[in-house]
Every structure is written in C-alpha cells, then in structure tokens.
Amino acid sequence: MRKLVTGLSVWAIASKSAFAESIGQPQQSSLPSFLMLGALLLVFYFMLIRPQMRRTKEQRELMNSLEKGDEVMTSSGIYGKISKMEESTITLTIANGVDIKIQKQAIANMLPKGSVTEA
C-alpha cells in the first residue's frame, strides 16, 4: 500500500511540473484546426448535401411534368400508362382492364412513348 501511495505522489509531482513547463511555452495556433474543419464541411456539402438537393429537384420537376397518357415506371419496377391523375394519386393502366392506384411519389422514371406494351 505504501508503494502505491508513493507512486501516486511521484506521478502527481511529475504531472504538476509538466503542466508548469507548458504554461511558459507559447500556444500553438488554432488556425490549422479551423482550416481542417472548414475543408471537412466543404467536402461534406459537395459529396452529400448538394447531390441530394439535386435529386430532390429532379423528382419535383418529374412530378410536375406528369400528364395523362405518359408512360412511367414506379419505384417498385411496375411499368404502366397514366390513365387518371388526382392531387396526390395516379391511376396506372398496366394491362388491358388492369388499373392500379399509386401515390405520385412512387413514380421513379418517365419512359419514352411506346415503351409500355399492353397484353
């Protein structure tokens, strides 16, 4: 037990002297740290935030350009022709006599005319 107390007191004295020595030294500039943080934020913006904003804008433009008769593909991979549009839903004709009702947000792509063939 005595060795432990002696060891702790030696460690405390050594850490005090190390702290006292560091007080007299000039502090390093924090500019490199701020520059690194700024560079990290720029990389984060251009790699994550900006591409997501672009995809959101493209999706919004696609939703606004949809019209009756357009051929589309849903996010689940269903191809169909728009037969009816409401405020937030679309009715797709995927085969003769087969209509499904989906949300507008489920449209992933607009296809060229003639892509969807009816059975």
N, CA, C and O atoms as CSV, one atom per row, in Angstrom:
chain,resi,resn,atom,element,x,y,z
A,1,MET,N,N,0.829,-1.184,0.000
A,1,MET,CA,C,0.000,0.000,0.000
A,1,MET,C,C,0.876,1.250,0.000
A,1,MET,O,O,0.566,2.246,-0.655
A,2,ARG,N,N,1.968,1.176,0.744
A,2,ARG,CA,C,2.869,2.313,0.831
A,2,ARG,C,C,3.502,2.611,-0.536
A,2,ARG,O,O,3.725,3.772,-0.876
A,3,LYS,N,N,3.792,1.554,-1.323
A,3,LYS,CA,C,4.379,1.740,-2.643
A,3,LYS,C,C,3.388,2.444,-3.577
A,3,LYS,O,O,3.774,3.287,-4.386
A,4,LEU,N,N,2.115,2.086,-3.453
A,4,LEU,CA,C,1.082,2.706,-4.277
A,4,LEU,C,C,0.966,4.190,-3.989
A,4,LEU,O,O,0.901,5.000,-4.914
A,5,VAL,N,N,0.939,4.556,-2.710
A,5,VAL,CA,C,0.849,5.962,-2.317
A,5,VAL,C,C,2.083,6.714,-2.790
A,5,VAL,O,O,1.965,7.834,-3.288
A,6,THR,N,N,3.253,6.129,-2.646
A,6,THR,CA,C,4.480,6.771,-3.090
A,6,THR,C,C,4.480,6.953,-4.608
A,6,THR,O,O,4.884,7.997,-5.118
A,7,GLY,N,N,4.023,5.927,-5.319
A,7,GLY,CA,C,3.955,6.002,-6.783
A,7,GLY,C,C,2.983,7.085,-7.239
A,7,GLY,O,O,3.269,7.808,-8.194
A,8,LEU,N,N,1.847,7.206,-6.572
A,8,LEU,CA,C,0.868,8.229,-6.932
A,8,LEU,C,C,1.404,9.625,-6.652
A,8,LEU,O,O,1.172,10.550,-7.430
A,9,SER,N,N,2.116,9.779,-5.549
A,9,SER,CA,C,2.642,11.109,-5.232
A,9,SER,C,C,3.727,11.506,-6.231
A,9,SER,O,O,3.805,12.674,-6.613
A,10,VAL,N,N,4.565,10.563,-6.662
A,10,VAL,CA,C,5.585,10.859,-7.670
A,10,VAL,C,C,4.909,11.253,-8.980
A,10,VAL,O,O,5.339,12.202,-9.635
A,11,TRP,N,N,3.861,10.538,-9.366
A,11,TRP,CA,C,3.132,10.842,-10.603
A,11,TRP,C,C,2.484,12.231,-10.527
A,11,TRP,O,O,2.497,12.973,-11.509
A,12,ALA,N,N,1.922,12.583,-9.369
A,12,ALA,CA,C,1.287,13.890,-9.197
A,12,ALA,C,C,2.309,15.007,-9.304
A,12,ALA,O,O,2.030,16.040,-9.914
A,13,ILE,N,N,3.475,14.822,-8.728
A,13,ILE,CA,C,4.522,15.846,-8.789
A,13,ILE,C,C,5.026,15.996,-10.222
A,13,ILE,O,O,5.262,17.112,-10.686
A,14,ALA,N,N,5.192,14.874,-10.924
A,14,ALA,CA,C,5.680,14.912,-12.309
A,14,ALA,C,C,4.661,15.613,-13.215
A,14,ALA,O,O,5.040,16.389,-14.092
A,15,SER,N,N,3.370,15.340,-13.003
A,15,SER,CA,C,2.358,15.976,-13.851
A,15,SER,C,C,2.260,17.462,-13.553
A,15,SER,O,O,1.993,18.252,-14.458
A,16,LYS,N,N,2.475,17.867,-12.280
A,16,LYS,CA,C,2.476,19.291,-11.931
A,16,LYS,C,C,3.614,20.016,-12.623
A,16,LYS,O,O,3.434,21.118,-13.140
A,17,SER,N,N,4.779,19.400,-12.632
A,17,SER,CA,C,5.925,20.058,-13.254
A,17,SER,C,C,5.742,20.118,-14.772
A,17,SER,O,O,6.146,21.097,-15.400
A,18,ALA,N,N,5.152,19.106,-15.358
A,18,ALA,CA,C,4.893,19.130,-16.799
A,18,ALA,C,C,3.889,20.226,-17.134
A,18,ALA,O,O,4.029,20.899,-18.155
A,19,PHE,N,N,2.889,20.411,-16.295
A,19,PHE,CA,C,1.901,21.467,-16.512
A,19,PHE,C,C,2.549,22.836,-16.371
A,19,PHE,O,O,2.266,23.748,-17.147
A,20,ALA,N,N,3.426,22.974,-15.368
A,20,ALA,CA,C,4.112,24.242,-15.140
A,20,ALA,C,C,5.011,24.586,-16.318
A,20,ALA,O,O,5.120,25.755,-16.689
A,21,GLU,N,N,5.655,23.588,-16.910
A,21,GLU,CA,C,6.507,23.832,-18.070
A,21,GLU,C,C,5.687,24.266,-19.283
A,21,GLU,O,O,6.127,25.101,-20.072
A,22,SER,N,N,4.506,23.699,-19.424
A,22,SER,CA,C,3.687,24.027,-20.592
A,22,SER,C,C,3.084,25.427,-20.496
A,22,SER,O,O,2.709,26.001,-21.518
A,23,ILE,N,N,2.985,25.980,-19.304
A,23,ILE,CA,C,2.422,27.323,-19.140
A,23,ILE,C,C,3.360,28.363,-19.746
A,23,ILE,O,O,2.896,29.337,-20.339
A,24,GLY,N,N,4.645,28.175,-19.608
A,24,GLY,CA,C,5.608,29.133,-20.097
A,24,GLY,C,C,5.776,29.106,-21.613
A,24,GLY,O,O,6.293,30.065,-22.186
A,25,GLN,N,N,5.356,28.043,-22.267
A,25,GLN,CA,C,5.531,27.921,-23.719
A,25,GLN,C,C,4.410,28.635,-24.461
A,25,GLN,O,O,3.274,28.669,-23.989
A,26,PRO,N,N,4.723,29.204,-25.619
A,26,PRO,CA,C,3.658,29.834,-26.414
A,26,PRO,C,C,2.716,28.765,-26.974
A,26,PRO,O,O,3.146,27.675,-27.352
A,27,GLN,N,N,1.444,29.095,-27.018
A,27,GLN,CA,C,0.463,28.132,-27.512
A,27,GLN,C,C,0.493,28.082,-29.027
A,27,GLN,O,O,0.807,29.066,-29.696
A,28,GLN,N,N,0.162,26.925,-29.546
A,28,GLN,CA,C,0.126,26.750,-30.992
A,28,GLN,C,C,-1.120,27.419,-31.542
A,28,GLN,O,O,-2.118,27.579,-30.840
A,29,SER,N,N,-1.048,27.805,-32.802
A,29,SER,CA,C,-2.175,28.453,-33.458
A,29,SER,C,C,-3.298,27.446,-33.700
A,29,SER,O,O,-3.043,26.282,-34.008
A,30,SER,N,N,-4.525,27.899,-33.561
A,30,SER,CA,C,-5.670,27.020,-33.825
A,30,SER,C,C,-6.145,27.154,-35.267
A,30,SER,O,O,-7.134,26.530,-35.651
A,31,LEU,N,N,-5.455,27.958,-36.068
A,31,LEU,CA,C,-5.836,28.157,-37.466
A,31,LEU,C,C,-5.856,26.860,-38.275
A,31,LEU,O,O,-6.815,26.634,-39.012
A,32,PRO,N,N,-4.833,25.990,-38.171
A,32,PRO,CA,C,-4.899,24.728,-38.940
A,32,PRO,C,C,-6.113,23.871,-38.576
A,32,PRO,O,O,-6.680,23.198,-39.436
A,33,SER,N,N,-6.504,23.897,-37.316
A,33,SER,CA,C,-7.681,23.116,-36.907
A,33,SER,C,C,-8.946,23.661,-37.555
A,33,SER,O,O,-9.795,22.898,-38.016
A,34,PHE,N,N,-9.067,24.993,-37.589
A,34,PHE,CA,C,-10.239,25.594,-38.217
A,34,PHE,C,C,-10.246,25.369,-39.723
A,34,PHE,O,O,-11.301,25.145,-40.316
A,35,LEU,N,N,-9.072,25.429,-40.339
A,35,LEU,CA,C,-8.996,25.164,-41.782
A,35,LEU,C,C,-9.397,23.728,-42.104
A,35,LEU,O,O,-10.095,23.481,-43.087
A,36,MET,N,N,-8.958,22.785,-41.278
A,36,MET,CA,C,-9.316,21.379,-41.490
A,36,MET,C,C,-10.814,21.171,-41.303
A,36,MET,O,O,-11.437,20.425,-42.057
A,37,LEU,N,N,-11.388,21.825,-40.307
A,37,LEU,CA,C,-12.829,21.728,-40.086
A,37,LEU,C,C,-13.598,22.317,-41.262
A,37,LEU,O,O,-14.594,21.745,-41.706
A,38,GLY,N,N,-13.136,23.463,-41.768
A,38,GLY,CA,C,-13.778,24.085,-42.927
A,38,GLY,C,C,-13.683,23.210,-44.157
A,38,GLY,O,O,-14.653,23.094,-44.906
A,39,ALA,N,N,-12.525,22.585,-44.383
A,39,ALA,CA,C,-12.358,21.685,-45.528
A,39,ALA,C,C,-13.277,20.480,-45.393
A,39,ALA,O,O,-13.864,20.034,-46.379
A,40,LEU,N,N,-13.405,19.958,-44.199
A,40,LEU,CA,C,-14.292,18.819,-43.966
A,40,LEU,C,C,-15.749,19.187,-44.244
A,40,LEU,O,O,-16.487,18.398,-44.834
A,41,LEU,N,N,-16.158,20.366,-43.827
A,41,LEU,CA,C,-17.527,20.818,-44.085
A,41,LEU,C,C,-17.779,21.006,-45.583
A,41,LEU,O,O,-18.857,20.675,-46.076
A,42,LEU,N,N,-16.792,21.533,-46.303
A,42,LEU,CA,C,-16.940,21.691,-47.758
A,42,LEU,C,C,-17.080,20.334,-48.455
A,42,LEU,O,O,-17.930,20.164,-49.329
A,43,VAL,N,N,-16.260,19.391,-48.070
A,43,VAL,CA,C,-16.347,18.045,-48.651
A,43,VAL,C,C,-17.709,17.437,-48.339
A,43,VAL,O,O,-18.344,16.840,-49.208
A,44,PHE,N,N,-18.150,17.589,-47.110
A,44,PHE,CA,C,-19.456,17.065,-46.704
A,44,PHE,C,C,-20.567,17.679,-47.552
A,44,PHE,O,O,-21.476,16.972,-47.988
A,45,TYR,N,N,-20.501,18.996,-47.791
A,45,TYR,CA,C,-21.523,19.675,-48.586
A,45,TYR,C,C,-21.539,19.163,-50.021
A,45,TYR,O,O,-22.597,18.817,-50.549
A,46,PHE,N,N,-20.373,19.114,-50.650
A,46,PHE,CA,C,-20.326,18.742,-52.067
A,46,PHE,C,C,-20.521,17.250,-52.297
A,46,PHE,O,O,-20.920,16.863,-53.396
A,47,MET,N,N,-20.262,16.405,-51.326
A,47,MET,CA,C,-20.414,14.964,-51.512
A,47,MET,C,C,-21.784,14.446,-51.072
A,47,MET,O,O,-22.246,13.434,-51.598
A,48,LEU,N,N,-22.439,15.107,-50.131
A,48,LEU,CA,C,-23.695,14.582,-49.609
A,48,LEU,C,C,-24.884,15.515,-49.802
A,48,LEU,O,O,-25.908,15.101,-50.344
A,49,ILE,N,N,-24.767,16.743,-49.375
A,49,ILE,CA,C,-25.923,17.639,-49.354
A,49,ILE,C,C,-26.312,18.085,-50.753
A,49,ILE,O,O,-27.483,17.999,-51.122
A,50,ARG,N,N,-25.353,18.561,-51.540
A,50,ARG,CA,C,-25.661,19.086,-52.874
A,50,ARG,C,C,-26.260,18.027,-53.807
A,50,ARG,O,O,-27.252,18.323,-54.473
A,51,PRO,N,N,-25.708,16.806,-53.891
A,51,PRO,CA,C,-26.339,15.797,-54.755
A,51,PRO,C,C,-27.763,15.445,-54.316
A,51,PRO,O,O,-28.625,15.197,-55.159
A,52,GLN,N,N,-28.011,15.423,-53.014
A,52,GLN,CA,C,-29.360,15.121,-52.533
A,52,GLN,C,C,-30.331,16.225,-52.924
A,52,GLN,O,O,-31.468,15.937,-53.296
A,53,MET,N,N,-29.904,17.484,-52.848
A,53,MET,CA,C,-30.774,18.589,-53.251
A,53,MET,C,C,-31.074,18.503,-54.750
A,53,MET,O,O,-32.193,18.795,-55.172
A,54,ARG,N,N,-30.088,18.106,-55.555
A,54,ARG,CA,C,-30.294,17.977,-56.993
A,54,ARG,C,C,-31.294,16.861,-57.305
A,54,ARG,O,O,-32.167,17.034,-58.156
A,55,ARG,N,N,-31.173,15.715,-56.621
A,55,ARG,CA,C,-32.125,14.612,-56.844
A,55,ARG,C,C,-33.540,15.028,-56.438
A,55,ARG,O,O,-34.508,14.683,-57.116
A,56,THR,N,N,-33.660,15.763,-55.345
A,56,THR,CA,C,-34.976,16.233,-54.899
A,56,THR,C,C,-35.585,17.173,-55.933
A,56,THR,O,O,-36.779,17.090,-56.220
A,57,LYS,N,N,-34.778,18.060,-56.491
A,57,LYS,CA,C,-35.252,18.995,-57.508
A,57,LYS,C,C,-35.697,18.248,-58.765
A,57,LYS,O,O,-36.742,18.565,-59.334
A,58,GLU,N,N,-34.915,17.263,-59.200
A,58,GLU,CA,C,-35.291,16.471,-60.381
A,58,GLU,C,C,-36.595,15.716,-60.143
A,58,GLU,O,O,-37.437,15.653,-61.040
A,59,GLN,N,N,-36.779,15.146,-58.960
A,59,GLN,CA,C,-38.007,14.410,-58.642
A,59,GLN,C,C,-39.206,15.348,-58.638
A,59,GLN,O,O,-40.275,14.990,-59.134
A,60,ARG,N,N,-39.038,16.546,-58.082
A,60,ARG,CA,C,-40.120,17.532,-58.058
A,60,ARG,C,C,-40.507,17.938,-59.482
A,60,ARG,O,O,-41.692,18.052,-59.795
A,61,GLU,N,N,-39.501,18.158,-60.352
A,61,GLU,CA,C,-39.778,18.511,-61.747
A,61,GLU,C,C,-40.494,17.377,-62.473
A,61,GLU,O,O,-41.384,17.626,-63.286
A,62,LEU,N,N,-40.115,16.137,-62.185
A,62,LEU,CA,C,-40.787,14.985,-62.792
A,62,LEU,C,C,-42.250,14.934,-62.366
A,62,LEU,O,O,-43.125,14.695,-63.198
A,63,MET,N,N,-42.526,15.155,-61.076
A,63,MET,CA,C,-43.902,15.126,-60.579
A,63,MET,C,C,-44.754,16.216,-61.237
A,63,MET,O,O,-45.924,15.991,-61.546
A,64,ASN,N,N,-44.168,17.386,-61.447
A,64,ASN,CA,C,-44.911,18.492,-62.048
A,64,ASN,C,C,-45.141,18.299,-63.550
A,64,ASN,O,O,-46.079,18.876,-64.101
A,65,SER,N,N,-44.317,17.513,-64.213
A,65,SER,CA,C,-44.443,17.348,-65.657
A,65,SER,C,C,-45.315,16.153,-66.065
A,65,SER,O,O,-45.552,15.952,-67.256
A,66,LEU,N,N,-45.789,15.368,-65.114
A,66,LEU,CA,C,-46.607,14.200,-65.455
A,66,LEU,C,C,-47.955,14.615,-66.025
A,66,LEU,O,O,-48.589,15.554,-65.544
A,67,GLU,N,N,-48.384,13.888,-67.073
A,67,GLU,CA,C,-49.681,14.136,-67.707
A,67,GLU,C,C,-50.350,12.802,-68.013
A,67,GLU,O,O,-49.710,11.751,-68.022
A,68,LYS,N,N,-51.634,12.871,-68.258
A,68,LYS,CA,C,-52.389,11.677,-68.640
A,68,LYS,C,C,-51.830,11.163,-69.964
A,68,LYS,O,O,-51.603,11.940,-70.892
A,69,GLY,N,N,-51.610,9.861,-70.048
A,69,GLY,CA,C,-51.074,9.233,-71.256
A,69,GLY,C,C,-49.572,8.999,-71.201
A,69,GLY,O,O,-49.041,8.280,-72.047
A,70,ASP,N,N,-48.869,9.584,-70.230
A,70,ASP,CA,C,-47.430,9.354,-70.098
A,70,ASP,C,C,-47.169,7.920,-69.657
A,70,ASP,O,O,-47.935,7.332,-68.893
A,71,GLU,N,N,-46.073,7.378,-70.157
A,71,GLU,CA,C,-45.669,6.032,-69.762
A,71,GLU,C,C,-44.569,6.168,-68.710
A,71,GLU,O,O,-43.577,6.872,-68.903
A,72,VAL,N,N,-44.778,5.472,-67.592
A,72,VAL,CA,C,-43.885,5.645,-66.443
A,72,VAL,C,C,-43.499,4.299,-65.846
A,72,VAL,O,O,-44.106,3.267,-66.131
A,73,MET,N,N,-42.464,4.348,-65.006
A,73,MET,CA,C,-42.063,3.189,-64.211
A,73,MET,C,C,-42.109,3.607,-62.747
A,73,MET,O,O,-41.634,4.686,-62.393
A,74,THR,N,N,-42.675,2.764,-61.900
A,74,THR,CA,C,-42.747,3.075,-60.476
A,74,THR,C,C,-41.446,2.672,-59.796
A,74,THR,O,O,-40.608,1.996,-60.393
A,75,SER,N,N,-41.285,3.084,-58.561
A,75,SER,CA,C,-40.081,2.736,-57.805
A,75,SER,C,C,-40.008,1.239,-57.509
A,75,SER,O,O,-38.937,0.723,-57.190
A,76,SER,N,N,-41.129,0.547,-57.611
A,76,SER,CA,C,-41.122,-0.906,-57.406
A,76,SER,C,C,-40.950,-1.669,-58.717
A,76,SER,O,O,-40.967,-2.900,-58.719
A,77,GLY,N,N,-40.784,-0.950,-59.838
A,77,GLY,CA,C,-40.498,-1.608,-61.112
A,77,GLY,C,C,-41.707,-1.914,-61.967
A,77,GLY,O,O,-41.588,-2.664,-62.935
A,78,ILE,N,N,-42.865,-1.364,-61.649
A,78,ILE,CA,C,-44.077,-1.608,-62.441
A,78,ILE,C,C,-44.143,-0.575,-63.562
A,78,ILE,O,O,-44.047,0.629,-63.325
A,79,TYR,N,N,-44.310,-1.075,-64.795
A,79,TYR,CA,C,-44.452,-0.195,-65.953
A,79,TYR,C,C,-45.930,0.003,-66.233
A,79,TYR,O,O,-46.717,-0.934,-66.101
A,80,GLY,N,N,-46.316,1.216,-66.621
A,80,GLY,CA,C,-47.712,1.458,-66.952
A,80,GLY,C,C,-47.909,2.807,-67.599
A,80,GLY,O,O,-46.986,3.616,-67.705
A,81,LYS,N,N,-49.150,3.030,-68.035
A,81,LYS,CA,C,-49.528,4.280,-68.674
A,81,LYS,C,C,-50.495,4.997,-67.744
A,81,LYS,O,O,-51.415,4.385,-67.202
A,82,ILE,N,N,-50.284,6.297,-67.562
A,82,ILE,CA,C,-51.145,7.072,-66.670
A,82,ILE,C,C,-52.513,7.226,-67.323
A,82,ILE,O,O,-52.631,7.753,-68.429
A,83,SER,N,N,-53.556,6.753,-66.613
A,83,SER,CA,C,-54.904,6.871,-67.147
A,83,SER,C,C,-55.744,7.905,-66.405
A,83,SER,O,O,-56.728,8.412,-66.943
A,84,LYS,N,N,-55.359,8.213,-65.182
A,84,LYS,CA,C,-56.108,9.191,-64.395
A,84,LYS,C,C,-55.169,9.809,-63.369
A,84,LYS,O,O,-54.362,9.118,-62.747
A,85,MET,N,N,-55.290,11.138,-63.204
A,85,MET,CA,C,-54.449,11.828,-62.214
A,85,MET,C,C,-55.322,12.586,-61.233
A,85,MET,O,O,-56.272,13.267,-61.619
A,86,GLU,N,N,-54.989,12.458,-59.971
A,86,GLU,CA,C,-55.631,13.234,-58.920
A,86,GLU,C,C,-54.554,14.050,-58.235
A,86,GLU,O,O,-53.410,14.080,-58.688
A,87,GLU,N,N,-54.911,14.708,-57.152
A,87,GLU,CA,C,-53.957,15.593,-56.485
A,87,GLU,C,C,-52.708,14.860,-56.014
A,87,GLU,O,O,-51.593,15.311,-56.277
A,88,SER,N,N,-52.876,13.745,-55.327
A,88,SER,CA,C,-51.711,13.034,-54.791
A,88,SER,C,C,-51.609,11.592,-55.272
A,88,SER,O,O,-50.672,10.884,-54.902
A,89,THR,N,N,-52.563,11.147,-56.093
A,89,THR,CA,C,-52.523,9.767,-56.578
A,89,THR,C,C,-52.627,9.732,-58.104
A,89,THR,O,O,-53.092,10.674,-58.747
A,90,ILE,N,N,-52.183,8.625,-58.640
A,90,ILE,CA,C,-52.220,8.387,-60.088
A,90,ILE,C,C,-52.777,6.983,-60.302
A,90,ILE,O,O,-52.457,6.059,-59.554
A,91,THR,N,N,-53.607,6.833,-61.324
A,91,THR,CA,C,-54.093,5.515,-61.717
A,91,THR,C,C,-53.305,5.083,-62.944
A,91,THR,O,O,-53.301,5.767,-63.967
A,92,LEU,N,N,-52.636,3.935,-62.828
A,92,LEU,CA,C,-51.840,3.400,-63.923
A,92,LEU,C,C,-52.555,2.224,-64.552
A,92,LEU,O,O,-53.093,1.368,-63.850
A,93,THR,N,N,-52.563,2.181,-65.873
A,93,THR,CA,C,-53.055,1.010,-66.596
A,93,THR,C,C,-51.826,0.173,-66.911
A,93,THR,O,O,-50.946,0.602,-67.658
A,94,ILE,N,N,-51.770,-1.032,-66.332
A,94,ILE,CA,C,-50.600,-1.886,-66.539
A,94,ILE,C,C,-50.900,-3.023,-67.515
A,94,ILE,O,O,-49.974,-3.666,-68.010
A,95,ALA,N,N,-52.155,-3.274,-67.795
A,95,ALA,CA,C,-52.581,-4.258,-68.794
A,95,ALA,C,C,-54.035,-3.933,-69.134
A,95,ALA,O,O,-54.658,-3.106,-68.469
A,96,ASN,N,N,-54.569,-4.575,-70.158
A,96,ASN,CA,C,-55.967,-4.343,-70.521
A,96,ASN,C,C,-56.870,-4.690,-69.348
A,96,ASN,O,O,-56.894,-5.835,-68.896
A,97,GLY,N,N,-57.613,-3.703,-68.854
A,97,GLY,CA,C,-58.552,-3.922,-67.754
A,97,GLY,C,C,-57.899,-4.002,-66.388
A,97,GLY,O,O,-58.585,-4.292,-65.408
A,98,VAL,N,N,-56.613,-3.760,-66.285
A,98,VAL,CA,C,-55.933,-3.827,-65.000
A,98,VAL,C,C,-55.386,-2.436,-64.674
A,98,VAL,O,O,-54.412,-1.978,-65.272
A,99,ASP,N,N,-56.030,-1.784,-63.718
A,99,ASP,CA,C,-55.606,-0.461,-63.280
A,99,ASP,C,C,-55.183,-0.539,-61.819
A,99,ASP,O,O,-55.800,-1.235,-61.013
A,100,ILE,N,N,-54.133,0.178,-61.501
A,100,ILE,CA,C,-53.708,0.264,-60.100
A,100,ILE,C,C,-53.604,1.733,-59.723
A,100,ILE,O,O,-53.297,2.587,-60.555
A,101,LYS,N,N,-53.866,2.006,-58.457
A,101,LYS,CA,C,-53.805,3.370,-57.946
A,101,LYS,C,C,-52.575,3.480,-57.041
A,101,LYS,O,O,-52.418,2.712,-56.091
A,102,ILE,N,N,-51.710,4.444,-57.351
A,102,ILE,CA,C,-50.476,4.622,-56.586
A,102,ILE,C,C,-50.307,6.093,-56.214
A,102,ILE,O,O,-50.985,6.959,-56.767
A,103,GLN,N,N,-49.414,6.369,-55.288
A,103,GLN,CA,C,-49.085,7.748,-54.945
A,103,GLN,C,C,-48.147,8.317,-56.000
A,103,GLN,O,O,-47.375,7.586,-56.620
A,104,LYS,N,N,-48.222,9.624,-56.195
A,104,LYS,CA,C,-47.357,10.284,-57.174
A,104,LYS,C,C,-45.881,10.071,-56.858
A,104,LYS,O,O,-45.069,9.921,-57.771
A,105,GLN,N,N,-45.530,10.057,-55.589
A,105,GLN,CA,C,-44.132,9.916,-55.202
A,105,GLN,C,C,-43.546,8.567,-55.587
A,105,GLN,O,O,-42.327,8.398,-55.575
A,106,ALA,N,N,-44.397,7.603,-55.931
A,106,ALA,CA,C,-43.907,6.279,-56.300
A,106,ALA,C,C,-43.397,6.223,-57.738
A,106,ALA,O,O,-42.820,5.213,-58.142
A,107,ILE,N,N,-43.596,7.281,-58.514
A,107,ILE,CA,C,-43.111,7.310,-59.889
A,107,ILE,C,C,-41.606,7.558,-59.855
A,107,ILE,O,O,-41.145,8.540,-59.273
A,108,ALA,N,N,-40.842,6.663,-60.482
A,108,ALA,CA,C,-39.387,6.789,-60.488
A,108,ALA,C,C,-38.879,7.406,-61.783
A,108,ALA,O,O,-37.999,8.266,-61.752
A,109,ASN,N,N,-39.419,6.982,-62.918
A,109,ASN,CA,C,-38.929,7.450,-64.216
A,109,ASN,C,C,-40.078,7.622,-65.193
A,109,ASN,O,O,-41.098,6.938,-65.113
A,110,MET,N,N,-39.883,8.558,-66.120
A,110,MET,CA,C,-40.809,8.687,-67.237
A,110,MET,C,C,-40.150,7.974,-68.422
A,110,MET,O,O,-38.967,8.179,-68.693
A,111,LEU,N,N,-40.905,7.151,-69.113
A,111,LEU,CA,C,-40.369,6.358,-70.211
A,111,LEU,C,C,-40.718,6.988,-71.562
A,111,LEU,O,O,-41.682,7.746,-71.660
A,112,PRO,N,N,-39.937,6.676,-72.603
A,112,PRO,CA,C,-40.287,7.164,-73.933
A,112,PRO,C,C,-41.600,6.548,-74.410
A,112,PRO,O,O,-41.944,5.431,-74.023
A,113,LYS,N,N,-42.329,7.277,-75.249
A,113,LYS,CA,C,-43.594,6.765,-75.787
A,113,LYS,C,C,-43.362,5.449,-76.520
A,113,LYS,O,O,-42.380,5.303,-77.248
A,114,GLY,N,N,-44.258,4.505,-76.329
A,114,GLY,CA,C,-44.154,3.199,-76.975
A,114,GLY,C,C,-43.392,2.165,-76.159
A,114,GLY,O,O,-43.239,1.025,-76.597
A,115,SER,N,N,-42.921,2.541,-74.997
A,115,SER,CA,C,-42.158,1.588,-74.163
A,115,SER,C,C,-43.054,0.555,-73.521
A,115,SER,O,O,-42.660,-0.598,-73.344
A,116,VAL,N,N,-44.262,0.965,-73.173
A,116,VAL,CA,C,-45.180,0.062,-72.489
A,116,VAL,C,C,-46.080,-0.583,-73.527
A,116,VAL,O,O,-46.797,0.100,-74.258
A,117,THR,N,N,-46.033,-1.907,-73.582
A,117,THR,CA,C,-46.903,-2.648,-74.495
A,117,THR,C,C,-48.007,-3.315,-73.684
A,117,THR,O,O,-47.751,-3.908,-72.637
A,118,GLU,N,N,-49.213,-3.212,-74.171
A,118,GLU,CA,C,-50.345,-3.812,-73.463
A,118,GLU,C,C,-50.571,-5.217,-73.954
A,118,GLU,O,O,-50.476,-5.485,-75.152
A,119,ALA,N,N,-50.870,-6.118,-73.038
A,119,ALA,CA,C,-51.092,-7.522,-73.377
A,119,ALA,C,C,-52.449,-7.734,-73.986
A,119,ALA,O,O,-52.801,-8.862,-74.332
